[in-house]
Amino acid sequence: MLFLYIEQGGKKMSIVQRIALIFTIIGAINWGLIGFFNFDLVAAIFGDNSAISRVIYGIVGICGLINLGLLFKPDAEVERTTQAKPTR
């Protein structure tokens, strides 16, 4: 059940990958805030170096690893062009 697929524009992405992508985007925004404004949003909300903050950082890291698989997922168009075409 965790790997239900959602099809959008001819591409399939599992629900787990979508959730991981959302957490990865949140992590990227947090790193952007740290880099540009020296402001850690997670630490500001949940406390600096608290257990909850460390859990959130861990979840974002795991989600980044899950999304690493998206880099190596073949594109639907690439799959179609590499298939042998029937001859007459």
C-alpha positions, 0 to 999 in steps of 0.5 A: 500500500505504501507504494501506490502510484500516482500518474501525472503527465505519463510519469508515475511516482509513488506516494512515498516518493512524493512525501519524500520530495516534499520533505526534501524541498522543506529541507532545501528551503531551510538550508536556503534560509540558513545560507542567506539569512543565518536563520534555522527555521526548524531550530526556531520552531522546535528548539535548538538541538532538541530531540524533535529537531534531530528527528526532523533533520533525520527524516529530511536526510532519509527523504533525500536518500529516497529521492536520490533514486529519482535521478536514476529513474528512466524517463518514459520518453527515453524508454520509448525511443530505445525500444525496437521498432517493428519493420514492415 
